[in-house]
Amino acid sequence: MLIRKMLRDIWKNKVPFIAIFLMMFASNFIFSGITCEYNGINKSFHSFVDKTNLADAWITSETLDKAKVDELESKSNILKIEKRLYLSSTLEHDKNKSVDFYVLDNQNSISKIEVADGEAYDTTKKGIWLDLLFAQENDYALHDKIVLNVNGQLIENEIIGLCYSPEYIYNVNEGEMLPNHQKNGFAFVNKCSIQKDVLSVPYNQLLIKGTGNIEKTIDSVFGVQGISVVMQKDHPSYSMIGDEVTQHKEIGLIFVAVFLFIAVLITITTVHRLLNSQRMQIGILKALGFHKSKLYLHYVSHSTFVCFIGAVIGWCIGSIIIPKLLYPTMGEMYVLPKLEPAIIQGSWCLPLVCAFLSFIVSMFICRKYLNDNASKILYTNSGEKAMKEISFHTLNRCRSFYKRWNIRDIFQNRLRSMMTIFGVIGCVSLLFSSMGLFTSMQNLTDWTFEKVQTFETKITGTFSDETYRSELLEDTFGEELMESSIVLKTENNEKTTSFTGLKSQDYIRLYDTNDKQVTLKNGVALSQNIADELSIRVGERIRFRFSGTDKWYMSIVSEIIHTPMSQGVTMMKSDMDKENIPFYTTSIIGYSPTNVKIDSDYVSNTQNKSDLKSGLDTMLDSSVMLCSLFLFMAILLGSVILYNLGTLSYMERYRDMATLKVLGFNNKRIKKLMIQQNLWLTFIGVIIGLPVGYILLLVMLGTVQTSIDISVYTPYYVYLASLLGTFLLSWLINKLLTQKIKYIDMVSALKVNE
């Protein structure tokens, strides 16, 4: 019988229970969806890395001393070393399409290629194993011939395998943000596929597997002269996915926590409203002999059942929908042979936790209504509260009746008023943070390509020919740019980061932490992310050396700057000349060339502003999609909680409004009374909610990978939309609820105890 009554009660009070269902659905939908998405990426990545035995470190040098290689191999923490030759190459018929060309010295057991189609790697088979995506983008198939220009020599091979490589999970050229598989690829061959007289260098790269502090071991053997060392944690294919997973995990947990908090608030108000409206039924059931424990179980089951159903459905659907929304963008950024969602072990417990939380909250509320005996419940009006006079004598003379009534009602119903304020705070903070995250990410593109980088074209290459370089500089109205990698050292820390040498600040401008343009004359400018990580302040001295060299330079930090994409050290060429720091041109930046051909052996890559902007936008697409999802959820949350709390307020004041009707107040005046109080509470919630939303936005931006510096950008319309949107929502819902006032039954309301 009680089960049928529970289902009937839920149907009769379907609006608030739908609210509970939706909030539990939303929180579990987001939780399961995002956890499945990032865990799927993480699991697919580590499965691929483990299967292919990704190297723990890479050493690259033009000359590798065999004696030192043998010494390194003899170290106890070095498990295995493999040698290979790495060379840059281009397609013979298209120099704009580059292929990283590897000649393997022996078995491919470290950073193994995974063959998707064709023959497995074999040291005795002649042919080439080509990047699968590069082949697809350029219409290459198995058994086709491919001709590569390697150091000016043409090498022709038959494609005998199409493959993936763990070193090319994230593969971009310097200065780019989005992989371009049509222009960039990789290829592997064994020694028997290459004529001995074609390539003079035996090998220039070591792949290392080991344990413990491998970097320290390498330094003890090689020092720093002439070698470049990349550790696994710093390799783009490893670090980028790790940062992506961390960002999605933290953003998801923040929003889930907020939604669960609001769901608990709605559960409190709904159960309170249900029990308040069924005091007569509770008294009758007790008088008929129903035990208190049975009634506890009955009334607790309402919210627990709805919470559990909403949580289970949300958890199941979220794990399917959200990965499908985000994985296409992830697929453009990262190359994994298999990318599919993966449920975190134990995450299925969340619906049970939600149901249990609802059970505990409902039990606590039931104590107020079910502990009394039947006679007291039947003959005590739930609306009767201790009427404690509020001492505002002086102000009361100046206040209208509406204000005095609402102030008294707010203080006498403190729990309901506080829950309304908390609900508005949750709504406003989610609206503000989701819109703020969206505008901050959109502003990153404008900030990067309109304020910081004002050049139209970036031409990268080796400009050893003075005549060609001068012609290109004149044609593009450009300037030379140096980009390199350095090891930055402070008293307690050491970090590998980027170095930018500027000839002027015409095309790359510098902005301080207050977004004011600064002119760098002496010393270096350090990006804020690096400065915070290494605890460096303006005026301090730093030491740095270029990767592969052992000469240290010292300079003073003159500016801490915001650099959106390139985190590291910036220095002017004039100051570099004073300090005898070598400046060599790696790129020329300026306008698009009109007369000088860029299809030259000196040019390795050309990047236009439109391509760079498109790449950055694609890179941020997954975060923007999450923002849109959270914005939709925030609007849903605001609508549900404001309607639910408004309904509770109406039910609690039902008898008071009936009394006012008897005293001659018309419907219009009573509506004004009700709307005014709700707008007051909404105003308080908005005032508190905006700074809470700002803090929430800062927390979310803190999850972005350190290679990107996103400043908070919240223009006035974000504040205005959050404020006016919440007020408009509150006003519309109150207008809807006040329509019920004309249906108040004065007789039944005032004779409830008879």
N, C-alpha and C positions, 0 to 999 in steps of 0.2 A: 504493500500500500504506500509506504513512504517513498519507495522508488518512483512510483507513478506520480506521487505528489511533487517529488523533486523535479521530474521532467516537466510537469505542468507549471511549477514555479519558474523554471528557467524560461519556458516559452512565454509566460505572462510578463516576465521582466527581461525580455529578449534583448532590449537595447543595451543595458549595462553589461549583460553577460556576453553580448557580441563584442563589447569594448574589451572585456577581459580576454576573450578569445583572440581578438586582433592583436593586442599587445603581446600576449604570449606567442602568438604566431610570428609576429615581427621579430621579437628578440631571438627566437630559436631559428627563424629563417635566416637572419643575418649571421648568427653564430655558426650554424651548420654549413651555410654556403661559403662563408669566408674561410672557415677552418678547412673544409674540404678542398677549397681552391688553393690556399697556400700550402697545405700539407701535400696535396697532389703534386704541386711544383717541386716542393722540397724532396718528396719521396722519389719522384721521377729523376730529379737531378742527381741525388746521392746514389740511386740505383745505377744510373749511367756512369757516374764517376767511379764507383766501386767496380763495376763490370769492366771498365776500360783501364782501370788502374792509373788514374790521373797522377801525374808527377807531383812530388812535394816541393820541388824547386827546379828552376831552369837557369843554366849558366850559358851566356852567349858571349863569344869573343872571336875576334878575327884570327887569333892564334892561341891555341890551348896547348900548354906544355904537357907532354905525355907523362913526364915524371911526376908532375903535380896531380894529374888525373889519377895516376896509380896510387899516389899518396892519399888522395881523398877517398879512393875506393877502399883503402885499407883501414879506414877509420871504423870504429866499432858501431857507431850509430848510422853509418851509411849502408843500406841494405843492397842497393843495386844502382848501377849507372849505365845509361845507354847513350851512345853517340849518334849524332845525325848532322847532316849538312842542311842549313836553311839558306835559301836564296829567294830574292824577289824576282818575279817574272810577270810578263804580260802576254795576252793572246797575240799571236803573230799578226793577225789581221785587224786587231783593235787594241791599241796601246792604252786606252782608257780603262780596260778591264784587267785588273791585277790578280795574280794567283800566287799565293805563298807556296813555294816549291820546296819539298823536303826529300832528301835522299837518306834513306835509313841505312845504318851501318850493319845492323844485324836483325835479330828477331824483334818484332814490334810488340814488346811486352809491357812497356811503360807508355801511358797516354795512347793506348791502342785505338786504332780506327775501328769503327763498327760498320761492316759492310751491309748496306741495305739491299743491294742488288748486284749480282755478279759473283766473281770468284773471291774467296777469302784471301787475306794477305799471305803471300808466300815469298820467301827469299829467293826462290829459284825461278819464279814466273816473270816473264818480261811483259811490261805494260805499266799502266798508270792507274792509280786509284784516285778518282776525282770527287770533289765536294758535290753531294747529291743536289743540293739546292742551286748551286752555281750551274750545274749541268742542266737542270730543269729550266732555269731562267734563260739559258743561252742555247737551248735546243740541242744539247748533246745527249747521245744515247750510248748504251753499251756497244762496244766494238767499233765506235766511231774513232777516227783519228783526230788527235788534238796536237797543235803545234804551238809551243811556248817559246817566247823570246827570253832566254835566261842569260843575263849579263852580255847581251849582244849576240848570243849564239842560239840558233834555232834547234830545238829538241822536239822531235816528233815521236809520239807514242800512241799505242792503241789503248782505249779506255776499257779496262777489264773489270773494273769495280766502281760502284757509286757508294759513297760512304759518309758517315758522320765522324766528327772528332770531338773529344771532350774539351779540347783547347779552343774550339770555335763555337761553343754554346752561345757566347755573346761576342760578336766579331764586328768591330767598327774601325774605320780609319781614324787617325788622329784628328780631333776637331769635330767629328761626326757624333751623332747620338743614336741614330737608327741604322741597323745593319742594312746593307744594300747587296743582296745576294746576286744581283745581275752584274755588278761591277767588281765584287770581291769574292774570292774563293780560295781553296787550298787544294793541293795535290800531293800525293805520296808515291814515290818509286823506290824500288830496291836498287842495290849497286849494280846488279847484272843488267838492269835496264838502261844504264848510262855508260857511254864509252869513257874509258879511263882518261883519254886525252882531251875530253870536252871540259871537264871540271878539274881545276888544279887544286882546290882546297879539299883536304880529306874530310874534315868535319869542323864545325864551328859552334856546336851547341851540345850541351850535356843535359840529360833528363835524369833527375835524381829521386830515388825513393829512400826514405830513412826515418829515423825516430829522434826524439829529443830536439835539441837546438841545432838544427841543420845549418841555419844561417851563420851561427858562430863557428861551426866546423868549417864551412866554406871560407870564411874570412881568415881563419887560422892557417889555411893551406894556400889560398890564392892572394890574400890581401884584397886590395881594391883596384890594383893597376890593370887596366885593360879589359876588365870583365863587367858584364851586366848580370845581376842576380835578381830573379823574380821568384818570390815565395808563393806558394799555392794560395794563401789567404789574400794576396795582393793581385792575383791574376784576375782580369776582368770577368772571365767566364765563371769564376768562383764567387768573387765579391759582389757582383751585381745581383745575382740571384739571392744571395744571403740578405742583402739590403732590402730587396723587393719583398721577400718573405717576412722579414721583421716588420716592415712598414704595414703590410696588410694585416698582420697579426695584431699589432698594437691598435690600429685604427678600428678594427673589428671589435676588439675587446672593450674599447672605450664606449662605442655606441651600444653594444650589448648591455653593458652595465647600466647605462642611462635608461634603456628601454625596460630592463627588468625592474629598476627602481620605480619607474612610472607604472608598470604593471602591478606592482605591489600596492601602490597608492590607489589604483582603480579597484583592486580587489577589496581593499579596506572599505572604500566608499560603497561599493556594490553590496557587500555582505551586510554592512551597517544599514543600508537602505532596506534590504530585504527583511532583516530581523525587525527593524522598526515598523515596517508595514504589516508584519504578521504577529504582532504582540498578542492580539486576540486569539489567533490560531494556536500560538504557543501555549497560552493559558488554558485553552480548551483541551489540547493534547495532554498537558500535565494533569488536568482535572480528570481526564479519562484513564489515567494510570500509566501513561508512557514514561519510562524512566529517563532521568536526565542524560545518562550516557547515550541512550538511543537517539534523543533529540540532538545532542551534540554531534553525533555521527551523521544524522540527517542533514543538519544545516551546514556542517562543514563540507559535506559531499557536493553541494551545489557548485561552489567556486573551484573546489579541487578537481571535480570532473571536467568542468569547462577548461580550466587551466591545462589539464593533462592532454585533453583532445587538441586544443590549440597548439600546445607545445610540440606534440608528436607530429601533427600535420605540417607545421612550420619547419620542423627539423628535417622531415623527409623531403619536402619540396625544395627547401633552400639548398640542400646538398646537390640537387640536380640543376636548378635554375642559375644560381650565381656563377658556378664554374663555366657554364655555357656562355654567360655574358662576358666574362673576363678573359677566358682562354684564347679567343681570337687575337686580342691585343697582345697577350703574352707570347703567342706564336709568332708575332711579327718581331718581337724583341729577342726571344731566345729560341735556340734550335735544340730540341730534344727529340730523340727517336720516338718516344712515347710520352704523351702528356695527357693524363687523365686524373680526375678528382680522386682523393683518398681520404676516407673517414679516419679521424684521429681516434685511436683506441680509447674507449671510455667516454667519448663525447656524447654517446647515446644516453648517458646518465642525466644530461641537462633537463630533458622533459620530466624525469623523475624528481630532480631537484626543484624544478619549478612547481610541480604538484605538491611536493612536501612543504615548500615555502608557503604556498597558498593555504595548505592545511594548518600550519602553525599560526599564520595570521588570522585565519577564520576562527580557530579555537580561541585565540585571545579575545576576539570581538564577541564571540558567543557567550563568554563569561558574564558580560554585562547584562545579557538578555535572558539567560537560561538558569542563572543561579537562584533567582527568587522563586517563591512558591506560587502556586496557581492563582490564589486569591489576590496576591499583591500585583501579579502581572495583569490580571483581568480588570482590576479596579484602580490602576495607576496609569495615568495618561503619559505616554512616552514623550509628549511635547512639553510636559511640565518640568521646568528647570528651576533651580534656585535663582530667584530674581534678585541678584545683588546689585544694589544701586551704584552706578558709576558716578564718582564725584567730579563733575565738570560744570559746577553751578554757574560760574561766570560765563563760560563759553556757551552753555546751553541757552542762555538768553538771546544769544546772537545767531544760533543755529536754527535752521529750518527743521520742521518735523521729520522730513525724509532723512536728513543727516543724523539726527539724534536716534531715530529708529534703527538705522543701519549700523551706527557705531555700537549701540547696545547689542544688536543681533550678532555682530562680528565677535564681540568679546564673550558673549554667552555661548557661541558655537565656535570656540577657538580651534578645535580639531578639524572641523570641516573647512574653516577659513584657511588654516595652515596648509591643508592638503590642496586647496584650490591654488594657493600661491606657489606651492612646490610644483604643481602640475604646469602652471604657466611658466615657471622658471625652466622646467625641462623642455617645454615646447620652444620657448624663445632661444635657449642656449643651443638646441639642436638646429633650429633654423639658421641662427647666426653663424654657427661654426661650419655647417655644411656649405652655406653660401660664401662664407669667408674663405674656406678652403678652395672652393671653385674659383673665386676671383683672384686669390693669391696665385694659383697655378696659371690662370690665364694671363695674369700680369707678368709672370716669369718670362713668357715669350716676348711680350712688348718690352720689358725691361732689358732683356738680353739683346734684342735685335734693333731696338730703337734708341736706347740710351747708352748701353755699354759698347756693343759692336755695331758700328755705323757703316762698315764697309759692305759693298755689294757682292764682292767675289774674293775668295781666298784660294790662292794657287800654291800648292805645296809641291816641293821637289828639291833637287840639288842644283843650285844656281852657280856652278863653277865658271860658266862662260860669262865673263864680264859684259860683253857686247849684248848678249841675249837678255841678261838681267836688266841692263840699262834701258833697252828698248821696251821691255815689259813694264818697268817702273814708269816710264814716260807715257806709255799707252794707257795704263790703268790709273794714272795720277796716284800711284800707289806708294807704299813704303815697305821696307823690309821688316820681317818679324822673326824672332828666334823663339822656338819652343823646344824645351828639353826636359829631362828628368834629373832631379837632384836629390841628394841625401841631406836632409836638414837636421842639424844637431843643436840641442840646447844642453843645459847643465845636466838634466836628468832624462832627457828623451832624445830619440832619433827616429826620423820618419822619412820615407821616400815620398816625394811629392813633385809637382810640376814647377817648371821655371819658365817665365815669359820675359823676353827681352824686347823692349819697345824703343823704336827710334824717335817716335813722337806720340802724342796722345790725340791725334786727329781722328783715327779710326777705331781705336780702343780707348775708351775713357774710363777713368777711375772714380768711384764714389765711396765716400766713407760710410760708417755705420749709421749715420743720420741721412743717408742718401743725398748728400751734397757733393758736387763734383770737386775733386781735389787735383792739384797739380803736383806730381812727384818730381822732385829735383835731385835730392840726394838720398842715399839709403835705399831701402826696399819697401815695397808695400806688401803686406801679408794678408791673405784672405782670412775672414773672421772665423770660419770653421776650423782652419789649421791653428789659428791663434788660440782659440778656445781649447782645442784638443791638447796643445802643448803648453798652455798657460803662459803665453807670450804677450807682453804689453808694449805699447808705443814707447820708444826710447831704449828698449833692451837690445843687446847685441846678439846676433845669431851667426852660426858657422854653417857653411854648406859646401858641398863638393858635387860636381857633375858625375852622374852614374858612369862607371867605367874608368874613372880617374881617381888619383889619390891626393890631389892638391886641394887644400881647404882654403876657402875665402871667408872673410869676415865682413859683416855690414851691420848697420843699425836699422831697426824697424822704425821708419818714419810715419807710416800710415797703416791702420787696420781698415781693410776695404771689404765691401760686398762684391763678390764676383759670382754670378749665378751658376756658371758651369765649370769653370777652370779654377780649382782650388789649389793655391800654392803661393809662390813668390813672384813678384813682378818688379823689374828693375829697368831703369832707363839706360840706353846705350851710352849716353854721355858719361854717366856715372860708372858704367862698366869699364869704359876706356880708362878712366882715372884710376880704377882699382886693378887694372891689367887683367880683367876678366874677358876671355875671348867671346866675341859676338860673331856667330855664323848664321847666315840666312837659311831658314827652313821653309818660310812661306813669304809670299808677297800678297798684301791685302790692299784693296782699292776698288775702283769701278770695274765693270766688265770690259775685257780687252776687245778692241775693235779691229786693229790692224795686225797685231802680232799673233802668230799662231801659237796656241797652247798645246797643240798636238805635237809635242816635242819630247825627245828623250830626257830632257831636263825636268819635265813636269810629271809628277806621279799621281797627282789628284787635283781636281778643281771642284770647289764647293761654292754654290750660289746661296744667297740669303734665303730664297724661297725654299730650297731643299733643306737647309738647316732648320728653318722654322717648322716645316712639315715634320721633320724628324723629331724635334722636341715635343710637338703636339702629340704625335703618336706615342712617344715615350710616356706622356702624362695621361694618355687616354684611360688607362685602367683606374687611376686615381680619380679622374673626372667622373667616370661612370659610378664609382663608389659614392662620390659626392651627390650625384643625381639620385641615387638610390636612397641615401640618408635624408636628402631633402624631402623626397616623397614620404618617407617614413615619419619625418618630423611633422609634416602637415597632417598626416593621418593621426599621429599621436595627439597633436593639439586639438583636432576636431573631436576625437573620442573622449579625451579626458575632460575637456571643457564641457562637453555635452553631459557626460556622466556626473560631474560635480555640480553642474547646473541643475540637473534632475534631482540630485540629492538635496540641494538647497531648497528646491521647490517643495519636495516632500516634507522636509523638516519645518518649513514655514507655512505648510498647508493650513493648519488650524489658525495661525496668526492672520493669514490673508483672508480666511473666512470671517474672522472677527472684524477685520477692517471693512469687509463688505457689509456686514450687519450694521456697522456704525455709519454707513453711508458713503464710503469711498468707492468711486467708480473704477472700472477695470483699467482705465488709462492711468490713473494715479497709482494703482497697485503695481502696474507694469513698470512705471518709472521707479518705484521703490526697489523693485527686484533688479532691474537693469543697473541702477546706480551702484548698488553694493557690488555686483559682479565686476563692473568696470573699475571700481576702486581696487579690488583684489587683483584684477588683471594688471593695473598700473603698477602696483607694488611688485608683482611677479616679473613684469617687464624690466623695471629698474634694476632688480637684482639679477635677472636672467641675462642681460646684455654683458656685464663683466664676467659672469660665469661662462657664457659662450665664448668670450675672448680668451679666457684661460684654456677652455677646451680646444680652441683653435690652435693655441700655442703648443699644447700637448701633441696634437695631431701633426703639426708641422715639424715637431721634434722627432717624428718617426721617419722623416724623409732621409734617404741616404746622404752621407756626409759629402759626397761628390757634387751635390746640388745644394745651393744656398737659396732657399725661398724666403723672402721677406713677407711679413704679414701685410696684406693689402686689402683693406676693408673700406672702400669708398662710402660716401654718405648714404648711397641707396641701399647698401647692405643693412645699415642701422635702420634706415627708414622702412625697408621692406619687412624686417624682423619686427619692428615696433608696430607699424600700421597693420601688417598682416595679422599679428596676434590680436590687436584690438578689433579689427574687422571680423575676425573669426569669432571672437568672444561676443561681439555685438550681434552678429547673425544668429549665433546659437541661442543667445538670450532672447532675441526677438521670436525665435521659434518656440522656446519654452514658455514665454509669457502668453502665448496663444492659449495655453491650458487654463489660464486664470478665469476665463469666462465660463469654464466648465466646473468651477469649484461648487461642490454641494454643501451649502452652509449648514443645513440641518444635520447631515451625517457627520460633518467635521466637528461640530460643536457638541454633539450628543454621543461622542465616541465611547464614553464610559458607561452609558446606560444600557 
